[in-house]
Amino acid sequence: MKYFVTTFYKFIPIKQEQLKATQEHFKDFAKKRNIKGLMLIAMEGINSTICAPTEEGFRELKEEIKKWFSLTDKDFKDSYSHKQIFRIIKVAIRKEIVTLNLPNYKPEAHNPKHLTPTEWNEAIKDRDAVIVDTRNWYENNLGMMKNAIDLRIDEFTEFKNKLQELNLPKDKKILMYCTGGIRCEKAHKEAQDLGYSNVFQLKDGILRYLEEYPNREFEGECFVFDERVAVDQNLRPSATYAFCPHCGQPAKTIQHCKRCDTHYKICNSCANNSKTNELCSKDCAYQYRRFPNKKGEKQLQGYKAVKQNAYFLNQTRKNRDL
């Protein structure tokens, strides 16, 4: 079965008194079409990834989004999956649609400079330019633009300080990119606030770049915040990575669970931890500590395991050494 996925954002003023009605409208609209995903709305705009089981429902939601938020077809970054990549539809009201402690952000106030993928390919030919990845370190571990600087960010709110630590000349040409473009909108302003005057951002981010130029300047896979973990060079769901069942980081090392005989993937850090490296879930880790010699049923993997393992997740929170 083919599921239809799209990612989009727009900075557009929304009155505070309209937020609740907007939230309820799109939650109801999506539920009626069995569409799942995450939509963040704030007074500064909307940021979302959704997954639809039918092309008709997918098209209807996009048309509704276009009508409510003045988006165009070019604002959507489409891909697909062979499974549903979200558990529920969540429409959340936030202070910001991307967190950088800059609420009510307005792009037109600082005149951002966007580069299309084609323009980006020309810009990076300038050997004096600096390419900066604005994403978190665990995203960068899966793939980056060639010759880009990894700021080793834990959270996006660290971006300004990390950029300042580079101590670049204020007239340096800086080329920034992120997953879908939204983080660069605010990162661009942060760079300008630090005094950098020659800053450019990749319009619509890696997702648009791979749509137009797969296997070119971006190497590896692009992390996404859903059950696909990442998309490959052709925007297909990753066949390499899964979420580590112990810490939630992207994982690709295949292991065999000594309790339930499930084959699963584990991250390097947990693979080096003797308490978790041969157990496929928090459930098995918990039960193995109680009954080391007893086998168990094979475990569900991914979000399907969340409800089933709720009790054991609570238990292991009480046993932090797991």
URJO-V801693 format. One record per backbone hydrogen bond with DSSP energy under -0.5 kcal/mol. CO is the residue of the C=O (numbers start at 0). NH is the residue of the N-H. Records with the same first field share a line. If there is no record, write none. Layout:
CO: NH + NH
This chain:
0: 2
2: 4 + 80
3: 51
4: 78
5: 49
6: 76
7: 47
9: 11 + 45
14: 17 + 18
15: 18 + 19
17: 21
18: 22
19: 23
20: 24
21: 25
22: 26
23: 27
24: 28
25: 29
26: 30
27: 31
28: 32
29: 32 + 34
30: 33
35: 50
36: 89
37: 48
38: 40 + 91
39: 46
40: 93
41: 44
42: 13
43: 11
44: 41
45: 9
46: 39
47: 7
48: 37
49: 5
50: 35
51: 3
53: 57
54: 58
55: 59
56: 60
57: 61
58: 62
59: 63
60: 64
61: 65
62: 66
63: 67
64: 68
65: 69
71: 74
72: 75
75: 77
76: 6
78: 4
80: 2
84: 226
87: 36 + 89
89: 38 + 91
91: 40 + 93
94: 103
97: 99
105: 108
106: 109 + 110 + 111
111: 113
112: 200
114: 202
115: 119
116: 120
117: 121
118: 122
119: 123
121: 124
122: 125
124: 126
125: 128
129: 131 + 174
130: 148
131: 133 + 176
132: 150
134: 152
135: 138 + 139
136: 140
138: 141 + 142
141: 220
143: 218
144: 147
148: 132 + 150
152: 136
154: 157
155: 158
157: 161
158: 162
159: 163
160: 164
161: 165
162: 165
163: 166
168: 171
169: 196
171: 173
172: 129
173: 175 + 199
174: 131
175: 201
176: 133
177: 205
178: 206
180: 184
181: 184 + 185
182: 186
183: 187
184: 188
185: 189
186: 190
187: 191
188: 192
189: 193
190: 195
191: 194
197: 173
199: 175
200: 114 + 202
201: 204
203: 207
204: 208
205: 209
206: 210
207: 211
208: 212
212: 215
216: 145 + 218
218: 143
220: 222
221: 230
223: 225
225: 228
227: 229 + 237
228: 223
229: 237
230: 221
231: 234
234: 79
235: 231
241: 250
243: 247
248: 243
250: 241
251: 253
252: 265
254: 263
256: 260
258: 295
261: 256
263: 254
264: 244
265: 251 + 252
266: 270
267: 271
268: 271
269: 272
271: 273
272: 275 + 276
275: 278
277: 257
280: 284
281: 285
282: 286
283: 287
284: 288
285: 289
286: 290
290: 293
300: 303
301: 304
302: 305
303: 307
304: 308
306: 309
308: 312
309: 313
310: 314
311: 315
312: 316
313: 317
314: 317
315: 318
318: 321
